[in-house]
Amino acid sequence: MSYWDTQQLTQHGLESTNPYGNYTIVDAAPRDMLDLVDPHWYQFPPMNPLMYDLLGFVIGVVGLLAWLGNFTAIYIFMTTKALRSPANMLVVNLAISDFIMISCMSPPMVVNCYYRTWAFSRFSCQLYAFIGSICGLASISTMVFITEDRYKVIVKGISGKPLTSGGAFLRILFIWVFAALWTLPPFFGWNRYVPEGNLTACGTDYLSQDFLSHSYLYGLCFIGWLVPLIWIVFAYYNIVGKVFAHEKQMKEQAKRMGVKSLRNEETQKTSTEMKLAKVALMNVSLWFIAWTPYLIINFAGMLQKDMVSPLFTIWGSLFAKANAIYNPVIYAISHPKYRAALEKKMPWLVCKPEPEYESEVQSTATIPEKTENA
């Protein structure tokens, strides 16, 4: 340990906890959390202070934008009668999940970046990781049900059972119960919540090599990542196939009738639903972009520890929190009824689209509302 490092530790009343005698990133960790820190992290020196400052700034900006975006989305959907449809209850649930996550996780991480370590209690670290896990799992589960609604409307058509308010409520209840059942076990010994290597965030323990820890992570990745991915790919494959088959049928019919095209209400409805499916697909794709880094980090920790460094773990936190920005932005751009309400209540936030795009895209509430009024 260098003289400067020794003086810094002495000034703060600390001693090096590194068994190898060098000052490492772990020396800044609170003493009551050392049993949660894997020995793997003792080999890494502290990160460059500039990296902490940059990370804190980025997380602060991301947190502010996500907080404002999701708060606005919740406010607009909840205060606009035209948007209170069963399908939009799922959209609100998605915004609430993102709002909770960013409100509880961004400010602590900014503070931790300032102090260059975890600045709060041992339990707050575990609670931080739990909130991130439950909100992340709730988000992808909500995406699954949004995709289910699009699948029924487009592929099943009139033969599909329309989504009702009661059905949407039951789905939301299932989402949070399901997420809680998978994210509470680390408090009771099936895996655990621990500090990340950079000590600015906390998450699941992917470095412990025991079977119990690995079984939890494999199960969580399977039920919270792979199964939703398979379902969403299946749903959108059928959605695209249905629309293409319909368009081909309409072109053949138009050819037999000697006209260029058939632009009736049914065709327009299908075109609208396809656009809405693209919006939902974009949301799901962005979710996977946001949470796949955590999947990679978890598998690297279990299978290839050497590639996991404190800097490597930062990307999981950054991508996951940035996801909270995407959803309100996408729906604000592509949801005319939402945009109309936003322009009325908060006109300074509205970016008006091109007229042609405005006329083609319809509200996600259109189909459910027509069904209910029929």
C-alpha positions in Angstrom: 0.0 0.0 0.0 1.3 3.4 -0.9 2.0 6.1 1.6 -0.7 8.3 0.1 -3.3 5.5 0.4 -2.3 4.8 4.0 -2.7 8.5 4.9 -6.1 8.7 3.2 -7.3 5.6 5.1 -5.9 6.9 8.4 -7.5 10.3 7.9 -10.9 8.6 7.7 -10.2 6.2 10.6 -10.0 3.2 8.3 -7.6 0.3 7.7 -7.2 -1.7 4.6 -9.3 -4.8 4.5 -7.5 -6.4 1.6 -5.8 -9.6 2.6 -3.2 -9.1 -0.2 -2.0 -5.8 1.3 -2.8 -3.5 -1.6 -5.4 -0.7 -1.5 -8.4 -1.9 -3.5 -11.9 -0.8 -4.4 -13.2 -2.9 -1.5 -11.4 -0.7 1.1 -14.0 2.0 0.6 -16.9 -0.4 1.4 -18.7 0.1 4.7 -17.4 -2.4 7.3 -20.8 -3.9 8.0 -21.1 -4.9 4.3 -17.8 -6.7 3.9 -19.4 -10.1 4.3 -21.5 -9.3 1.2 -18.5 -8.4 -0.9 -17.1 -11.4 -2.9 -13.3 -11.9 -2.6 -13.2 -11.5 -6.4 -13.4 -7.7 -6.0 -10.2 -7.5 -3.8 -8.0 -7.7 -6.9 -9.2 -4.5 -8.4 -7.9 -1.0 -7.6 -10.3 1.9 -7.1 -11.8 3.2 -10.3 -10.7 6.5 -11.8 -12.5 9.3 -9.9 -13.4 10.8 -13.4 -15.4 7.6 -14.1 -17.4 8.0 -10.9 -18.1 11.7 -11.8 -19.2 10.7 -15.4 -21.3 7.9 -14.2 -23.0 10.1 -11.6 -23.7 12.8 -14.1 -25.2 10.3 -16.7 -27.3 8.5 -14.1 -28.6 11.9 -12.8 -29.6 13.0 -16.3 -31.2 9.7 -17.1 -33.0 9.7 -13.8 -34.4 13.2 -14.3 -35.6 12.5 -17.9 -37.1 9.1 -16.9 -38.8 10.6 -13.8 -40.4 13.4 -15.8 -41.4 11.2 -18.7 -43.1 8.5 -16.6 -44.7 11.0 -14.2 -46.1 12.8 -17.3 -47.4 9.5 -18.8 -49.1 8.4 -15.6 -50.7 11.9 -15.1 -51.9 12.1 -18.7 -53.4 8.6 -18.8 -55.0 8.9 -15.4 -56.6 12.3 -16.0 -57.8 11.8 -19.6 -61.1 9.9 -19.9 -60.5 9.0 -23.5 -57.4 7.1 -22.5 -59.0 5.0 -19.7 -59.3 1.8 -21.7 -58.3 -1.7 -20.5 -55.4 -1.9 -22.9 -54.0 1.4 -21.5 -54.2 0.1 -18.0 -51.2 -2.1 -18.9 -49.4 1.0 -20.3 -50.0 2.8 -17.1 -48.7 -0.2 -15.1 -45.5 -0.1 -17.3 -45.1 3.6 -16.5 -45.6 3.1 -12.8 -43.0 0.3 -12.7 -40.5 2.5 -14.5 -41.4 5.4 -12.2 -40.8 3.4 -9.1 -37.6 2.0 -10.3 -36.0 5.3 -11.4 -37.3 7.2 -8.3 -35.8 4.7 -5.9 -32.6 3.8 -7.8 -31.2 6.9 -9.6 -30.8 9.3 -6.6 -29.0 6.8 -4.4 -26.6 5.9 -7.2 -25.8 9.6 -7.8 -25.0 10.0 -4.1 -22.8 6.8 -4.2 -20.9 8.1 -7.2 -20.2 11.3 -5.2 -18.8 9.3 -2.2 -17.1 6.7 -4.5 -18.8 3.9 -2.5 -22.1 2.6 -1.1 -23.0 5.5 1.2 -26.1 3.9 2.9 -26.9 1.0 5.1 -26.6 -2.7 4.5 -30.3 -3.2 4.3 -30.7 -0.3 1.9 -28.3 -2.1 -0.5 -30.5 -5.2 -0.4 -33.7 -3.1 -0.8 -32.1 -1.2 -3.7 -31.4 -4.5 -5.5 -34.9 -5.9 -4.7 -36.6 -2.8 -6.2 -34.5 -3.0 -9.3 -35.3 -6.7 -9.7 -39.1 -6.5 -9.0 -39.6 -3.5 -11.3 -37.5 -5.1 -14.1 -39.5 -8.3 -13.9 -42.8 -6.4 -13.7 -41.8 -4.4 -16.8 -41.2 -7.4 -19.0 -44.3 -9.2 -17.7 -46.3 -6.1 -18.6 -44.7 -6.1 -22.1 -45.8 -9.8 -22.4 -49.4 -8.9 -21.7 -49.3 -5.8 -24.0 -48.1 -8.2 -26.7 -50.9 -10.6 -25.8 -53.5 -7.9 -26.4 -52.0 -7.0 -29.8 -51.9 -10.7 -30.7 -55.6 -11.2 -29.9 -56.7 -8.1 -31.7 -54.7 -8.7 -34.9 -54.4 -12.5 -35.2 -57.6 -13.7 -33.5 -59.7 -10.7 -34.6 -63.4 -10.9 -33.7 -62.9 -14.5 -32.5 -60.6 -13.3 -29.8 -62.0 -12.4 -26.4 -61.6 -8.6 -25.9 -59.7 -7.3 -23.0 -61.9 -5.9 -20.2 -61.1 -3.7 -17.3 -61.4 -6.6 -14.9 -59.1 -8.7 -17.1 -56.5 -5.9 -17.2 -56.7 -5.6 -13.4 -56.2 -9.3 -12.9 -53.2 -9.3 -15.2 -51.6 -6.4 -13.4 -52.2 -8.1 -10.0 -50.6 -11.3 -11.4 -47.6 -9.3 -12.7 -46.7 -7.9 -9.3 -47.4 -11.1 -7.4 -45.3 -13.1 -9.9 -42.5 -10.5 -9.7 -42.5 -10.5 -5.9 -42.4 -14.4 -5.8 -39.2 -14.3 -7.8 -37.5 -11.4 -6.2 -38.2 -12.0 -2.5 -36.2 -15.4 -2.2 -32.8 -13.7 -2.0 -33.9 -12.3 1.4 -34.3 -15.8 2.6 -31.2 -17.6 1.4 -31.9 -18.5 -2.2 -29.2 -16.3 -3.7 -28.7 -12.9 -2.1 -28.5 -9.2 -2.8 -25.0 -7.8 -2.7 -23.0 -4.7 -3.8 -21.8 -4.6 -7.3 -18.0 -4.4 -7.9 -18.1 -0.6 -8.4 -19.9 -0.2 -5.0 -22.4 2.3 -6.5 -25.2 -0.2 -7.0 -26.4 -3.5 -5.7 -27.8 -6.6 -7.4 -28.0 -10.4 -7.3 -25.0 -12.4 -6.3 -23.6 -13.9 -9.5 -20.1 -14.6 -8.2 -20.9 -17.2 -5.5 -20.2 -20.6 -7.0 -22.6 -22.7 -4.9 -25.4 -24.6 -6.6 -28.1 -22.7 -4.7 -27.0 -19.3 -6.0 -26.7 -20.6 -9.6 -30.0 -22.3 -9.5 -31.8 -19.1 -8.6 -30.0 -17.1 -11.4 -30.7 -19.8 -14.0 -34.3 -19.9 -13.0 -34.7 -16.1 -13.0 -33.1 -15.9 -16.4 -35.3 -18.6 -17.8 -38.6 -17.3 -16.5 -37.8 -13.6 -16.7 -35.9 -13.5 -20.0 -36.0 -16.6 -22.1 -39.7 -17.5 -21.8 -40.9 -13.9 -22.5 -38.5 -13.7 -25.5 -39.9 -17.0 -27.0 -43.5 -15.8 -26.5 -42.9 -12.4 -28.0 -41.1 -13.7 -31.0 -43.9 -16.2 -31.5 -46.6 -13.6 -31.2 -45.0 -11.1 -33.6 -44.2 -13.8 -36.1 -47.9 -14.6 -36.2 -48.9 -10.9 -36.2 -46.7 -10.1 -39.2 -47.8 -13.3 -41.0 -51.5 -12.4 -40.5 -51.1 -8.9 -41.8 -49.1 -10.0 -44.8 -51.6 -12.7 -45.6 -54.4 -10.2 -45.3 -52.7 -7.7 -47.6 -52.0 -10.4 -50.2 -55.7 -11.4 -50.1 -56.8 -7.8 -50.6 -54.5 -7.3 -53.5 -55.7 -10.5 -55.2 -59.3 -9.4 -54.7 -58.6 -5.9 -56.1 -57.0 -7.5 -59.1 -60.1 -9.6 -59.8 -62.3 -6.6 -59.5 -60.1 -4.6 -61.9 -59.2 -1.9 -59.3 -55.8 -0.7 -58.1 -56.6 -1.3 -54.4 -59.3 -1.8 -51.8 -59.2 0.8 -49.1 -62.1 -0.2 -46.9 -62.5 0.1 -43.1 -61.3 -3.4 -42.5 -58.1 -2.8 -44.4 -57.5 0.5 -42.6 -58.0 -1.2 -39.3 -55.5 -3.8 -40.1 -52.9 -1.2 -41.2 -53.5 0.7 -37.9 -53.0 -2.4 -35.8 -49.8 -3.3 -37.6 -48.5 0.2 -36.8 -49.4 -0.3 -33.2 -47.7 -3.7 -33.1 -44.6 -2.0 -34.4 -44.7 0.4 -31.5 -45.1 -2.4 -29.0 -42.3 -4.4 -30.7 -40.0 -1.4 -30.4 -40.8 -1.1 -26.6 -40.0 -4.8 -26.1 -36.8 -4.6 -28.2 -35.6 -1.7 -26.1 -36.4 -3.6 -22.9 -34.2 -6.5 -24.1 -31.5 -4.1 -25.0 -31.7 -2.6 -21.5 -31.8 -5.8 -19.5 -29.6 -8.1 -21.7 -26.4 -6.6 -20.3 -27.4 -7.7 -16.8 -28.0 -11.2 -18.3 -24.5 -11.2 -19.8 -23.0 -10.0 -16.5 -24.8 -12.7 -14.5 -23.6 -15.5 -16.8 -20.1 -14.1 -17.0 -20.0 -14.0 -13.2 -21.1 -17.7 -13.0 -19.1 -19.0 -15.9 -16.2 -16.7 -16.7 -15.3 -14.7 -13.6 -12.1 -13.3 -15.0 -14.0 -11.0 -17.5 -16.0 -9.3 -14.7 -14.5 -6.1 -13.5 -16.0 -3.1 -11.6 -16.2 -1.1 -14.8 -17.8 -4.1 -16.6 -20.7 -4.1 -14.1 -21.5 -0.4 -14.6 -23.1 -1.2 -18.0 -25.9 -3.2 -16.4 -27.0 -0.4 -14.2 -26.7 2.2 -16.9 -28.7 0.3 -19.6 -31.4 -0.8 -17.2 -32.0 2.7 -15.9 -32.0 4.2 -19.4 -34.8 1.9 -20.3 -37.1 4.0 -18.1 -36.8 6.8 -20.6 -37.9 4.9 -23.7 -41.5 3.9 -23.0 -43.0 7.4 -22.3 -41.1 8.8 -25.3 -42.4 6.1 -27.7 -46.0 6.4 -26.6 -45.9 10.2 -26.7 -44.7 10.0 -30.3 -47.0 7.3 -31.6 -50.2 7.7 -29.5 -52.4 10.5 -31.0 -54.9 10.6 -28.1 -52.1 10.7 -25.6 -50.4 13.4 -27.7 -53.6 15.4 -28.0 -54.1 15.3 -24.2 -50.4 16.2 -23.6 -50.7 19.2 -26.0 -53.7 20.4 -24.0 -52.3 19.9 -20.5 -48.6 20.4 -21.1 -48.2 22.0 -24.6 -44.5 22.9 -24.0 -43.6 19.1 -24.1 -45.2 18.4 -27.5 -43.3 17.8 -30.7 -45.8 17.7 -33.5 -45.3 15.0 -36.1 -45.7 15.1 -39.8 -49.4 15.4 -40.9 -49.3 12.1 -42.9 -48.0 10.2 -40.0 -50.6 11.8 -37.7 -53.4 10.7 -39.9 -52.4 7.1 -40.2 -51.5 6.2 -36.6 -54.4 5.6 -34.2 -54.7 5.2 -30.4 -54.0 1.9 -28.8 -57.3 2.4 -27.1 -59.2 2.5 -30.4 -59.9 -1.2 -30.8 -60.9 -2.0 -27.2 -63.1 1.1 -27.1 -64.9 0.1 -30.2 -65.4 -3.4 -28.8 -66.8 -2.2 -25.6 -69.2 0.3 -27.4 -70.4 -2.4 -29.8 
